[in-house]
Amino acid sequence: MLKTLTTSLVESYARERAFSILDAGYEILGPFDRFESPHLTAQNIVPQYDDGMIIVKGTLGEKQAVVISIEGSFQGGGIGEVSGAKLAGTLEKLVSECKKGQLIYPIIIYDTGGVRLQEANYGLLSIAEISAAIVELREYVPVIGIVPGKIGSFGGMSLTAGLCSALIMTREGRLGMNGPEVVEQEAGIRELDAKNKQLIWQMIGGAIRTETGLADIIVEDDVSNFQQAIKDIWSGKVECKHRVKKYNEFLALYKSLNIEEKILPNRATDILKTLGNVTDQSLPQPTTTVASRGRSWFNALTNNAASISEIPSVLVADGEVQGKKARFITVVPNPDNPYYRARNGEVGLLEGWALAKYIHEAIKEDQAEENKRLIVPIVDVPSQAFGYHEELFGIYLACSAAVNAYASARIAGHPIVAVLVGNAISGAFLAHGMQANRLIALNDEGVNVHVMSKKSAALITQRTIEELDEFSKDVPSMAYDIQSFYKLGAVYQLIDGINAIKPNKEDVKQVLKSIQDAHEDIIAKGSTSLANRLHSDIAKSSGRQASIKVREKIDEQWK
């Protein structure tokens, strides 16, 4: 008997993957357009003419579709300015087409470690824009993500995978926020041994992600299987679960866990299957209050209002900004956090879902209001939580839920002004702050923006910290300081002369005035998107020129 020939998606390159999924199609911004990253040559890295991001527009069955496929063999599938703009710009174009009544169905093939560290904050901005587009596009057509294998989907891109309407995986695929090597680097080998490959796949592989409902379909590695899975999602045969909206269910589950002893993957599988059937319980208040910039500014801006949050590490209160109703939210340290890797102000499982809950509550409460309340994320987050249990139970989805909530609020008409008062690092900043209409920041040496700690960045890029610091002089997106981030054009206002640690009345007055200015600018411009980050004078003159040009080229080549 003759065996049926199969075509492997796992073993194919990104361009082969994209064309093989569709019945017919053509490439947009392909290698002959020679649109490469402008930031790599200065770091002695050879760029690639497609920047590792493949866009193919065509048909599958009777539907128009676009496949966006990430090339994992180029810079680990990392997202830089050009590759990120290709993905974000394509999704934004699809939103525009869908609004006109022309439904085109997106398929994203993930093979990525997250942000390209050699472009750092360009990748962070791009992932925020990709996330925003997915949230908006989902209201018109299902956004399907595929995680076939090899690298998988990690870092900030795992948050975008969590936002997808449905996920298709193979057993070889992996889905997690922090790569195993980074968890080991940040938390130690006793927390997670990155060389224990069997354990890694038991934790974050396609089989467990699908069995526990964190992914939707697991397929054997053949193109025809992926095509059928896509069609099953489009037809409704496979239902989209809207995981990121289940904040009450996930909070109840994660509040109930006891992680004093390590929970093994098979036990975690059983626990996750109880989602929605767990009795809610209260967490004890911390025995010690730890000072932080986030807490100081929350107290200052709310006039010491009591938090309404059920999670002690997430402070939430309603107040006013110049007579306008506002909800203030921040993440603070909790030394008694049951998740020991999230005790210093990190965004972990509880924090991500709590952010989602209290933003969605504001959306529901203001649904009938013409003027939606202002939302003010106060940003002082050292990172997401790096831990075994965090990866096992899907911290990427907790952060996706927060991203989804902020983006949904913005799209619904809630003005969001994020105030950067301390660190704004990595997935924590993506989850809490980066979906704001406007970013304002204190011009202070303690305000830093980046995608990873320096020691982990050095590990991943195989460079020394000194080399990274030297390169950042020529590539501002690699630097940590707020002045360098400001040069990218995304910050609406940089506030000088403020005591960032112990603000006095004049400091508070000045920051409230900046929030008011940003709020009024949002209302005046009338946009609910993040496009202002591409329209600022700095963005147009230097900060985001490549991002803007990529979008123009996509428009030109769209047939």
Backbone torsions as a table, in degrees:
resi	resn	phi	psi	omega
1	MET	NA	133.0	178.0
2	LEU	-75.3	135.9	176.6
3	LYS	-83.1	143.0	176.8
4	THR	-72.2	129.7	178.8
5	LEU	-69.8	140.9	177.7
6	THR	-117.0	154.6	175.8
7	THR	-117.0	115.8	-176.4
8	SER	-78.5	128.7	171.6
9	LEU	-82.5	-36.8	-178.5
10	VAL	-58.8	-43.3	-174.5
11	GLU	-86.6	-3.0	-179.0
12	SER	-88.1	157.7	171.9
13	TYR	-80.5	167.7	-172.8
14	ALA	-58.6	-42.2	-178.4
15	ARG	-67.0	-41.9	177.0
16	GLU	-61.8	-41.3	178.8
17	ARG	-59.5	-47.2	-175.6
18	ALA	-63.2	-48.2	-178.4
19	PHE	-69.5	-33.0	-177.5
20	SER	-70.9	-28.9	179.6
21	ILE	-69.1	-36.3	-176.3
22	LEU	-90.8	153.2	174.0
23	ASP	-70.5	-37.5	178.1
24	ALA	-158.0	152.2	179.4
25	GLY	-179.2	172.0	177.0
26	TYR	-133.8	154.6	-175.8
27	GLU	-91.2	138.5	174.8
28	ILE	-104.1	133.4	-179.2
29	LEU	53.3	56.5	179.4
30	GLY	-82.0	-175.8	-174.3
31	PRO	-63.7	-25.9	-179.6
32	PHE	-74.5	-10.8	172.5
33	ASP	-79.9	-13.3	175.2
34	ARG	52.4	47.7	179.1
35	PHE	-103.0	93.3	-175.3
36	GLU	-106.3	168.2	177.5
37	SER	-67.3	132.7	178.1
38	PRO	-84.8	3.9	-170.9
39	HIS	-111.1	-2.4	-172.0
40	LEU	-94.0	-35.6	-176.1
41	THR	-58.5	-38.6	179.9
42	ALA	-63.6	-17.0	179.4
43	GLN	-105.5	15.9	179.0
44	ASN	63.1	34.5	176.8
45	ILE	-114.2	131.3	179.5
46	VAL	-76.8	121.1	179.5
47	PRO	-76.1	172.8	179.8
48	GLN	-127.0	140.3	-170.9
49	TYR	-65.3	-22.0	175.0
50	ASP	-104.3	0.8	-179.5
51	ASP	53.8	26.3	174.4
52	GLY	74.0	18.7	179.2
53	MET	-130.8	119.0	-174.9
54	ILE	-109.5	129.3	178.5
55	ILE	-120.1	120.1	178.3
56	VAL	-126.7	123.1	-179.9
57	LYS	-106.7	132.6	-178.5
58	GLY	-174.9	-141.4	-177.2
59	THR	-134.4	151.5	169.7
60	LEU	-136.9	114.8	-172.3
61	GLY	64.5	-129.0	-178.7
62	GLU	-98.2	5.1	-175.1
63	LYS	-108.2	144.4	169.4
64	GLN	-76.3	138.2	-176.6
65	ALA	-146.2	159.1	172.3
66	VAL	-128.9	128.4	174.5
67	VAL	-104.2	127.8	176.4
68	ILE	-115.6	114.4	-170.1
69	SER	-121.0	129.8	-175.9
70	ILE	-96.7	131.0	-178.7
71	GLU	-88.4	105.2	-177.1
72	GLY	-69.9	-20.3	-178.3
73	SER	-80.7	-9.0	175.8
74	PHE	-105.9	112.1	178.6
75	GLN	52.7	37.7	177.0
76	GLY	60.8	24.4	-177.7
77	GLY	69.3	17.0	-177.3
78	GLY	-67.0	146.0	-177.4
79	ILE	-93.0	117.5	175.0
80	GLY	-110.7	-163.8	-176.2
81	GLU	-67.0	-48.4	-175.9
82	VAL	-71.8	-50.3	-179.8
83	SER	-60.9	-40.8	178.4
84	GLY	-64.6	-39.2	178.8
85	ALA	-68.2	-34.3	177.2
86	LYS	-63.1	-44.5	179.7
87	LEU	-70.4	-49.6	-179.5
88	ALA	-63.6	-45.1	-177.9
89	GLY	-63.2	-37.1	177.2
90	THR	-65.4	-45.5	179.1
91	LEU	-63.7	-40.0	177.3
92	GLU	-63.0	-38.2	177.2
93	LYS	-64.2	-39.5	177.9
94	LEU	-64.1	-39.5	175.7
95	VAL	-58.5	-47.1	-180.0
96	SER	-59.9	-43.6	179.6
97	GLU	-65.5	-42.9	-179.8
98	CYS	-63.4	-37.4	178.5
99	LYS	-64.2	-25.5	177.3
100	LYS	-85.0	-3.0	-178.9
101	GLY	94.6	3.0	179.5
102	GLN	-97.9	95.3	-175.2
103	LEU	-78.9	121.5	176.1
104	ILE	-127.4	131.5	-168.8
105	TYR	-99.2	123.7	-177.7
106	PRO	-89.5	143.0	173.8
107	ILE	-132.1	121.1	-179.2
108	ILE	-109.0	123.6	177.8
109	ILE	-102.6	114.3	-173.7
110	TYR	-91.5	131.5	170.3
111	ASP	-154.4	73.5	-164.2
112	THR	-149.5	142.3	174.1
113	GLY	-90.1	-0.6	179.3
114	GLY	113.9	-137.9	180.0
115	VAL	-68.2	140.2	171.4
116	ARG	-75.3	111.9	-171.3
117	LEU	-64.6	-24.9	178.6
118	GLN	-72.3	-9.3	175.1
119	GLU	-124.6	-8.2	168.2
120	ALA	39.6	-99.7	-170.5
121	ASN	-69.2	-19.2	169.8
122	TYR	-64.1	-40.9	177.4
123	GLY	-65.5	-38.1	178.8
124	LEU	-62.4	-46.4	177.7
125	LEU	-62.7	-42.0	-179.0
126	SER	-63.4	-42.9	-178.8
127	ILE	-65.4	-35.5	175.3
128	ALA	-62.2	-40.6	-179.6
129	GLU	-72.0	-36.9	175.0
130	ILE	-61.9	-45.6	-179.6
131	SER	-61.2	-45.3	-179.3
132	ALA	-59.9	-41.5	-179.0
133	ALA	-67.8	-38.8	178.7
134	ILE	-62.3	-45.4	-179.3
135	VAL	-59.8	-42.2	-179.7
136	GLU	-72.0	-40.9	-176.6
137	LEU	-67.7	-32.8	-179.3
138	ARG	-57.5	-24.1	-179.4
139	GLU	-72.8	-13.3	-178.7
140	TYR	-109.6	-45.1	-177.7
141	VAL	-142.4	155.1	174.7
142	PRO	-64.8	136.1	173.3
143	VAL	-100.3	113.4	-174.4
144	ILE	-101.0	131.0	174.5
145	GLY	-110.1	140.0	176.2
146	ILE	-121.2	128.7	175.5
147	VAL	-118.2	90.1	-171.9
148	PRO	-77.0	-40.4	-177.5
149	GLY	156.6	-159.1	-173.9
150	LYS	61.9	-99.5	-178.6
151	ILE	-77.5	-52.5	-174.0
152	GLY	104.8	-148.5	176.5
153	SER	-136.6	117.0	-175.4
154	PHE	-134.2	177.6	176.6
155	GLY	60.6	-149.0	-179.3
156	GLY	-61.1	-26.7	179.7
157	MET	-71.1	-21.8	174.1
158	SER	-66.9	-29.0	176.3
159	LEU	-67.1	-39.4	177.9
160	THR	-67.6	-34.6	175.9
161	ALA	-63.9	-39.9	177.7
162	GLY	-63.5	-24.8	179.6
163	LEU	-82.3	-15.7	-177.4
164	CYS	-61.4	151.4	178.2
165	SER	-63.3	-36.7	-179.9
166	ALA	-154.2	150.7	-179.0
167	LEU	-123.3	134.3	174.7
168	ILE	-112.1	131.0	-179.2
169	MET	-133.1	163.2	166.4
170	THR	-109.6	173.1	176.3
171	ARG	-65.2	-26.8	179.9
172	GLU	-76.9	-19.2	-177.6
173	GLY	-70.8	149.8	175.4
174	ARG	-130.3	144.2	-178.9
175	LEU	-139.4	113.2	179.7
176	GLY	-162.7	162.8	-177.2
177	MET	-81.1	-51.5	-177.4
178	ASN	-104.8	125.6	177.0
179	GLY	-60.6	148.2	-177.6
180	PRO	-54.1	-39.4	-179.5
181	GLU	-64.7	-36.0	179.9
182	VAL	-71.5	-40.0	177.2
183	VAL	-60.8	-44.1	179.0
184	GLU	-63.5	-41.2	179.1
185	GLN	-62.6	-43.8	-174.9
186	GLU	-81.5	-33.9	-171.4
187	ALA	-116.1	-12.4	178.0
188	GLY	100.2	158.7	-175.7
189	ILE	-69.1	-24.5	177.6
190	ARG	-69.2	-27.4	176.4
191	GLU	-74.6	-46.1	178.5
192	LEU	-158.3	125.2	176.3
193	ASP	-91.3	106.1	-174.9
194	ALA	-65.5	-18.0	179.7
195	LYS	-83.4	-9.9	179.7
196	ASN	-83.2	79.9	-172.7
197	LYS	-63.5	-36.3	179.6
198	GLN	-60.7	-44.5	178.6
199	LEU	-63.7	-41.7	-178.3
200	ILE	-58.2	-48.2	-179.1
201	TRP	-68.3	-30.5	175.4
202	GLN	-67.8	-28.0	-179.1
203	MET	-82.9	-48.6	-166.5
204	ILE	-129.6	10.3	-179.6
205	GLY	-75.6	168.1	-176.6
206	GLY	-59.1	-34.4	-177.1
207	ALA	-64.4	-50.5	-177.8
208	ILE	-71.7	-35.9	179.5
209	ARG	-62.7	-38.1	179.7
210	THR	-75.7	-42.4	-178.9
211	GLU	-61.6	-33.7	-178.1
212	THR	-91.5	3.5	176.7
213	GLY	82.6	9.2	177.5
214	LEU	-86.4	-11.8	167.1
215	ALA	-132.8	167.8	-169.0
216	ASP	-105.4	-39.9	-175.9
217	ILE	-137.5	134.3	170.9
218	ILE	-111.6	132.5	-176.5
219	VAL	-127.7	156.3	169.1
220	GLU	-75.8	150.8	-170.2
221	ASP	-74.8	85.3	173.2
222	ASP	-149.9	135.9	-175.5
223	VAL	-54.0	-41.1	-178.0
224	SER	-62.0	-32.5	177.5
225	ASN	-67.8	-39.8	177.5
226	PHE	-65.6	-42.4	179.6
227	GLN	-61.2	-42.6	179.8
228	GLN	-66.0	-40.4	178.8
229	ALA	-61.9	-41.2	177.8
230	ILE	-60.6	-46.6	-179.4
231	LYS	-64.5	-34.5	177.7
232	ASP	-65.8	-34.5	177.2
233	ILE	-72.0	-45.0	179.7
234	TRP	-60.0	-38.5	-176.5
235	SER	-79.2	-13.5	-177.0
236	GLY	90.7	0.3	177.3
237	LYS	-61.8	-37.7	170.8
238	VAL	-104.5	119.5	-174.0
239	GLU	-82.2	136.9	174.6
240	CYS	-74.6	128.0	-169.2
241	LYS	-89.8	-13.1	179.8
242	HIS	53.2	48.6	-175.6
243	ARG	-56.3	-38.4	-173.3
244	VAL	-68.6	-10.1	179.6
245	LYS	-96.2	0.1	-175.4
246	LYS	-94.3	52.4	-174.0
247	TYR	-67.4	-39.2	179.8
248	ASN	-65.1	-41.9	-179.2
249	GLU	-65.1	-45.5	-179.2
250	PHE	-70.0	-37.7	177.4
251	LEU	-61.6	-45.0	179.2
252	ALA	-60.5	-41.6	-179.7
253	LEU	-64.6	-48.3	-174.6
254	TYR	-74.4	-25.9	173.8
255	LYS	-70.2	-23.5	-175.7
256	SER	-85.0	-13.7	-172.9
257	LEU	-78.2	147.8	172.6
258	ASN	-118.2	112.3	-175.4
259	ILE	-109.7	21.9	176.8
260	GLU	-60.1	-34.1	170.5
261	GLU	-110.0	142.0	-175.2
262	LYS	-61.3	129.7	177.2
263	ILE	-87.8	122.7	-178.3
264	LEU	-78.2	156.6	-175.3
265	PRO	-55.4	-39.6	-179.2
266	ASN	-65.9	-34.4	176.6
267	ARG	-71.1	-39.2	178.5
268	ALA	-61.4	-37.5	177.8
269	THR	-59.3	-45.9	178.6
270	ASP	-63.1	-41.0	-178.5
271	ILE	-63.8	-46.8	-177.5
272	LEU	-64.4	-25.9	178.2
273	LYS	-72.4	-12.6	177.9
274	THR	-88.7	3.6	-179.2
275	LEU	-52.0	129.4	-179.2
276	GLY	90.8	-6.0	-179.3
277	ASN	-123.2	23.2	-178.0
278	VAL	-106.4	131.6	177.4
279	THR	-70.0	128.6	-178.7
280	ASP	-68.8	148.8	178.4
281	GLN	-144.6	161.7	-178.0
282	SER	-93.2	148.1	172.8
283	LEU	-92.6	143.5	177.7
284	PRO	-67.7	148.8	174.7
285	GLN	-72.2	145.9	-177.8
286	PRO	-62.8	145.3	-180.0
287	THR	-77.6	-20.3	-179.0
288	THR	-131.3	136.5	174.9
289	THR	-96.5	120.1	-178.5
290	VAL	-96.8	127.8	179.5
291	ALA	-68.7	144.2	175.0
292	SER	-157.0	162.1	176.9
293	ARG	-62.7	-41.4	179.4
294	GLY	-59.0	-44.3	179.7
295	ARG	-66.9	-42.7	-179.0
296	SER	-60.7	-44.7	-178.3
297	TRP	-75.1	-31.4	174.2
298	PHE	-61.6	-48.0	178.9
299	ASN	-62.6	-40.5	-177.0
300	ALA	-68.4	-43.4	-175.2
301	LEU	-78.5	-22.3	179.2
302	THR	-102.5	3.9	-176.6
303	ASN	58.2	45.3	176.3
304	ASN	61.4	35.9	177.8
305	ALA	-68.6	149.1	177.5
306	ALA	-74.2	141.8	178.6
307	SER	-75.2	141.1	177.6
308	ILE	-96.6	2.9	-174.5
309	SER	-79.0	143.9	176.3
310	GLU	-83.7	-9.9	178.8
311	ILE	-105.4	115.1	-173.4
312	PRO	-59.4	-25.9	-178.2
313	SER	-86.6	-1.3	174.9
314	VAL	-121.4	113.7	-179.0
315	LEU	-96.9	133.4	-178.0
316	VAL	-138.4	130.9	175.7
317	ALA	-153.6	148.0	174.4
318	ASP	-96.0	139.1	178.3
319	GLY	-150.8	-150.6	-178.9
320	GLU	-137.9	151.4	169.6
321	VAL	-126.8	107.0	-178.2
322	GLN	51.3	47.6	176.4
323	GLY	82.3	-3.4	179.0
324	LYS	-98.7	132.7	-179.6
325	LYS	-62.6	137.8	-177.7
326	ALA	-144.8	146.1	172.5
327	ARG	-109.4	124.1	-179.8
328	PHE	-103.3	136.7	-177.1
329	ILE	-140.1	135.3	173.9
330	THR	-148.1	163.2	176.8
331	VAL	-112.6	132.0	-175.1
332	VAL	-131.2	161.6	176.6
333	PRO	-64.9	147.2	172.8
334	ASN	-140.4	102.3	-176.7
335	PRO	-64.2	-14.2	179.7
336	ASP	-104.2	13.2	178.8
337	ASN	-56.5	127.2	179.3
338	PRO	-60.9	-21.4	175.2
339	TYR	-96.5	98.9	-168.3
340	TYR	-64.0	-19.4	178.2
341	ARG	-83.5	2.1	-179.0
342	ALA	-126.3	37.6	-175.6
343	ARG	-96.0	-5.2	-174.9
344	ASN	-116.7	30.9	177.4
345	GLY	93.7	6.4	177.7
346	GLU	-71.1	156.3	171.8
347	VAL	-89.7	114.9	-180.0
348	GLY	-118.8	-157.5	-177.7
349	LEU	-60.5	-48.1	-178.9
350	LEU	-68.5	-41.5	-174.2
351	GLU	-67.0	-45.1	-179.4
352	GLY	-59.6	-46.9	-178.9
353	TRP	-70.7	-31.9	177.6
354	ALA	-68.4	-41.6	175.5
355	LEU	-56.5	-45.9	179.6
356	ALA	-59.3	-43.9	-176.4
357	LYS	-61.4	-48.7	-172.3
358	TYR	-79.5	-17.4	171.2
359	ILE	-78.7	-44.4	178.5
360	HIS	-62.8	-34.6	176.9
361	GLU	-62.3	-40.3	177.6
362	ALA	-64.7	-40.0	178.0
363	ILE	-60.2	-47.2	-178.8
364	LYS	-65.0	-43.4	-178.0
365	GLU	-64.7	-31.5	-176.5
366	ASP	-100.1	10.2	-172.4
367	GLN	-55.7	-39.0	-177.3
368	ALA	-90.9	-2.5	-177.1
369	GLU	-83.5	137.6	176.9
370	GLU	-70.5	-42.5	179.0
371	ASN	-103.4	104.8	-178.3
372	LYS	-73.0	148.7	-178.4
373	ARG	-67.5	149.3	174.0
374	LEU	-69.2	139.6	174.4
375	ILE	-116.3	130.0	-175.6
376	VAL	-122.3	94.9	170.8
377	PRO	-73.4	123.3	175.0
378	ILE	-95.7	115.5	-166.7
379	VAL	-101.7	117.1	174.5
380	ASP	-153.5	74.6	-173.5
381	VAL	-125.7	120.2	-177.2
382	PRO	-72.6	-24.9	179.3
383	SER	169.0	177.9	164.6
384	GLN	-76.7	168.2	179.8
385	ALA	-78.6	129.6	177.1
386	PHE	-99.9	104.6	-177.6
387	GLY	-160.3	158.3	178.8
388	TYR	-60.5	-51.4	-176.5
389	HIS	-67.6	-33.0	178.3
390	GLU	-61.6	-44.5	179.0
391	GLU	-69.9	-41.3	-178.8
392	LEU	-58.8	-42.3	-175.2
393	PHE	-97.4	6.5	170.2
394	GLY	85.6	57.8	176.3
395	ILE	-61.6	-29.1	178.6
396	TYR	-57.8	-38.0	-177.7
397	LEU	-73.7	-34.5	176.1
398	ALA	-61.4	-42.6	178.6
399	CYS	-71.5	-36.3	175.0
400	SER	-58.9	-40.2	-179.1
401	ALA	-62.5	-39.9	177.7
402	ALA	-66.6	-43.7	176.7
403	VAL	-58.2	-47.2	-179.2
404	ASN	-59.1	-41.9	-178.5
405	ALA	-65.6	-48.6	180.0
406	TYR	-61.9	-45.2	-179.8
407	ALA	-63.7	-41.0	179.3
408	SER	-63.3	-40.8	178.6
409	ALA	-63.4	-44.3	179.3
410	ARG	-62.1	-45.7	-179.6
411	ILE	-64.9	-33.0	179.3
412	ALA	-74.4	-7.7	177.0
413	GLY	108.5	5.1	175.3
414	HIS	-78.1	118.7	173.4
415	PRO	-67.4	133.4	179.6
416	ILE	-123.9	121.4	177.5
417	VAL	-119.6	109.2	179.0
418	ALA	-87.4	135.3	179.9
419	VAL	-112.5	113.0	-179.9
420	LEU	-87.8	110.8	-177.4
421	VAL	-112.9	-10.9	-179.0
422	GLY	-150.8	-142.6	179.9
423	ASN	-71.7	144.8	176.4
424	ALA	-135.3	84.8	-166.0
425	ILE	-115.8	129.7	163.8
426	SER	58.2	-142.1	-176.9
427	GLY	-61.5	-25.1	178.0
428	ALA	-65.2	-39.7	178.5
429	PHE	-72.5	-37.2	174.6
430	LEU	-59.2	-40.0	-178.3
431	ALA	-75.8	-30.9	-172.3
432	HIS	-134.8	87.5	174.0
433	GLY	132.5	-40.5	-170.5
434	MET	-73.6	-12.5	176.6
435	GLN	-91.3	9.3	-179.2
436	ALA	-71.4	147.3	172.5
437	ASN	-59.8	-39.1	-178.8
438	ARG	-135.6	141.5	173.2
439	LEU	-110.4	126.5	169.9
440	ILE	-121.3	151.7	-172.9
441	ALA	-145.5	146.8	172.5
442	LEU	-75.1	133.1	177.7
443	ASN	-83.2	82.1	-171.7
444	ASP	-142.4	144.5	-176.3
445	GLU	-65.5	-16.3	177.7
446	GLY	-86.9	1.0	176.7
447	VAL	-101.0	112.0	-176.3
448	ASN	-129.4	144.1	178.4
449	VAL	-127.1	127.7	176.9
450	HIS	-168.1	178.6	-176.2
451	VAL	-102.3	-10.7	-173.8
452	MET	-169.2	155.7	174.2
453	SER	-63.7	155.1	-176.7
454	LYS	-62.3	-38.2	-177.3
455	LYS	-68.3	-36.8	177.7
456	SER	-72.8	-37.4	177.2
457	ALA	-61.9	-39.7	178.0
458	ALA	-64.8	-39.5	178.8
459	LEU	-62.3	-48.2	-174.6
460	ILE	-69.8	-40.4	-177.6
461	THR	-85.8	-7.0	-178.8
462	GLN	58.5	41.6	174.7
463	ARG	-126.8	166.0	175.5
464	THR	-83.8	161.6	176.6
465	ILE	-61.1	-36.8	179.4
466	GLU	-64.0	-39.7	178.4
467	GLU	-65.8	-40.8	178.5
468	LEU	-62.7	-42.0	178.3
469	ASP	-62.5	-38.5	-179.5
470	GLU	-67.3	-44.0	179.5
471	PHE	-63.8	-33.1	-177.1
472	SER	-65.5	-16.9	177.3
473	LYS	-67.7	-31.6	179.8
474	ASP	-97.9	-20.0	-178.7
475	VAL	-124.1	91.2	-175.0
476	PRO	-56.4	-26.9	-178.1
477	SER	-67.3	-16.6	178.7
478	MET	-85.6	-16.6	-176.6
479	ALA	-75.9	161.4	-177.5
480	TYR	-98.5	-24.9	-171.3
481	ASP	-73.0	154.1	-175.1
482	ILE	-68.8	-28.5	178.4
483	GLN	-63.8	-38.6	178.5
484	SER	-68.3	-40.3	178.0
485	PHE	-64.1	-36.5	178.3
486	TYR	-59.6	-32.5	-178.6
487	LYS	-66.6	-12.4	-179.9
488	LEU	-85.4	-11.1	172.8
489	GLY	91.5	6.3	-176.3
490	ALA	-92.2	-18.1	-177.3
491	VAL	-86.9	124.2	-179.0
492	TYR	-70.8	-40.9	-177.1
493	GLN	-151.2	133.6	174.4
494	LEU	-105.8	122.4	-170.9
495	ILE	-101.3	119.2	-178.0
496	ASP	-91.8	159.5	168.3
497	GLY	71.3	27.0	-177.7
498	ILE	-106.9	137.9	170.7
499	ASN	-78.5	101.1	-172.2
500	ALA	-70.3	-26.2	-174.5
501	ILE	-91.1	-44.7	179.8
502	LYS	-128.4	80.0	-175.7
503	PRO	-67.5	138.3	174.1
504	ASN	-96.1	-175.9	-175.3
505	LYS	-62.0	-39.5	179.4
506	GLU	-66.7	-37.7	176.8
507	ASP	-61.1	-46.6	-178.9
508	VAL	-63.4	-42.4	179.7
509	LYS	-60.6	-42.2	-178.4
510	GLN	-67.1	-41.0	179.9
511	VAL	-68.8	-40.8	176.7
512	LEU	-61.2	-36.5	177.2
513	LYS	-65.4	-39.2	177.6
514	SER	-66.2	-39.4	176.4
515	ILE	-62.5	-43.6	178.5
516	GLN	-61.2	-44.7	179.1
517	ASP	-59.0	-45.3	179.8
518	ALA	-64.8	-41.0	178.4
519	HIS	-60.3	-46.8	-179.2
520	GLU	-64.3	-35.7	178.5
521	ASP	-66.8	-38.9	177.1
522	ILE	-60.8	-47.5	-178.5
523	ILE	-64.0	-41.9	-178.0
524	ALA	-65.9	-40.4	-178.4
525	LYS	-76.2	-30.5	175.2
526	GLY	74.2	6.4	-178.6
527	SER	-91.9	140.3	175.8
528	THR	-105.5	13.9	-179.3
529	SER	-102.5	-176.5	175.7
530	LEU	-98.9	13.8	-173.1
531	ALA	-62.5	-22.2	-179.3
532	ASN	-59.2	-25.0	-179.8
533	ARG	-69.8	-17.6	176.4
534	LEU	-98.9	-10.9	-174.4
535	HIS	-103.4	-6.0	-179.8
536	SER	-68.1	157.9	-179.3
537	ASP	-58.9	-42.0	-179.1
538	ILE	-65.8	-43.0	179.8
539	ALA	-59.7	-44.4	-176.0
540	LYS	-72.6	-33.9	-175.5
541	SER	-84.1	-29.4	-176.1
542	SER	-156.7	-42.2	-167.4
543	GLY	-65.5	-39.4	-174.1
544	ARG	-133.4	35.0	-176.0
545	GLN	-60.4	-42.7	-179.8
546	ALA	-66.5	-39.2	178.5
547	SER	-60.4	-41.2	-179.7
548	ILE	-68.8	-44.2	-177.5
549	LYS	-64.1	-40.0	178.7
550	VAL	-58.8	-45.8	-179.8
551	ARG	-63.0	-38.1	177.7
552	GLU	-63.8	-40.8	179.9
553	LYS	-66.7	-38.9	177.2
554	ILE	-60.0	-44.2	177.6
555	ASP	-59.7	-42.9	-178.0
556	GLU	-63.7	-38.0	-172.4
557	GLN	-94.9	-0.7	-179.4
558	TRP	-75.6	121.8	-178.2
559	LYS	-102.5	NA	NA
